[in-house]
Amino acid sequence: MCLAVPARVLEMDGNKAWVDILGNRREARLDLMPEDVAIGDWVLLHAGFAIQKYSDEEAEESFKLLEEMMGLEEDE
């Protein structure tokens, strides 16, 4: 199973970016992005490629769902 995760763009150099995923810094390619990306944007990262922009709300919801799937949600 493949999984795409939200990542915040930290730095950019041409079609290459460095992104943050929950405190982990990763290199990402921007070649597949259908729209422009800027530092601070959220992108959906799949197999090292940013494939679409994400809003703050979408990123937050995705992280909540991932936590639930992994059994990390907080007890209410």
Rosetta blueprint (number, residue, H / E / L):
1 M L
2 C L
3 L L
4 A L
5 V E
6 P E
7 A E
8 R E
9 V E
10 L E
11 E E
12 M E
13 D E
14 G L
15 N L
16 K E
17 A E
18 W E
19 V E
20 D E
21 I E
22 L L
23 G L
24 N E
25 R E
26 R E
27 E E
28 A E
29 R E
30 L L
31 D L
32 L L
33 M L
34 P L
35 E L
36 D L
37 V L
38 A L
39 I L
40 G L
41 D L
42 W E
43 V E
44 L E
45 L E
46 H E
47 A L
48 G L
49 F E
50 A E
51 I E
52 Q E
53 K E
54 Y E
55 S L
56 D H
57 E H
58 E H
59 A H
60 E H
61 E H
62 S H
63 F H
64 K H
65 L H
66 L H
67 E H
68 E H
69 M H
70 M L
71 G L
72 L L
73 E L
74 E L
75 D L
76 E L
